[in-house]
Amino acid sequence: MSPTAVPKPTAARPMRRRFDIGDGIKPGYGGRTVHVLIGLLQVDITTATANVSKGGDKAASDTAAANAQKIAAVHDKFAC
């Protein structure tokens, strides 16, 4: 890779880490909430990767913003 080349965004590591996040919160939130959160994180990671690779795609940005609101709602609903 040349010094000026920008590596392609990859979702592989964040996709693996979403399960670690779920495992970390499962004791306090329960399995159903973790399942929902893992699904939302998958959408978020996929959308963010698409947005970066397309250089700021408007539709991907809108989807990411809407999904972030859903993640926040899950947090707010079950926060201690």
N, C-alpha and C positions, 0 to 999 in steps of 0.2 A: 504494500500500500504506500502510495506517495505521501510525503509529509502534509500535503494540503488536502488529501482525500478525507472525506467525512465517512465514517463507517455507517453502514445501514443499521437502522434501529432494529433491535431484536426484542421479541417478547418472551423468549424462552425462559430466562431467569425469573422475571416477574411472574410468569405463569406458574412456575414451580413454587415460588414464595407465597402465592396466595393461599396455598394449602397450609403452609407454616403459620400464616396469620390466622387462619381458621382454627387450627389446632390450639393456638395460643389463647383464643378467646372462648373456645368451646366450654370450658368449665364454668364460666360466668354467664354465658349467654344461651347455651344450649345448642343442640344439633341443628334444629330447624333454622335458627337465625344464622348460624355459620353457613349452612347450605345456601341461603339467600345471599349472604355477603360474598361468598366465593363466586357465585354467578355474577353478581354486580362487578366484582373486581375483574373477572374475565372480560366483561364488556368494556370496562374502563381501560384495561391494558391493551386490548385489541384496538380500540378506538384511538388511544393515545399514540400507539405505534403507527397506525394508518395516518394520523394527523401529521406526525413528524416526518414520515416518509414522503408525504405529498406536499410538504412545505406549508402547512397551515390551511388545510382543506376546511371550508366553512361548514359543510355538513358534518364532518368528523368533529369539529369543534363544538357544534350544537349538541351532538349526541353525547360527547364527553361531559358537557355542562349539565345536561339533563340527568345523566347517570351519576354524576357527583352529588346532585341533589337527592337521589335515591339512596346513595350510600350514607349521606348525612342523616336522612330520615331513619334508616335502620339504626344508626348510632344513637340518635336522639330517643328513639322508642325504647331502647334497651339500656341506655346509660344509667349508671348507678347514681 
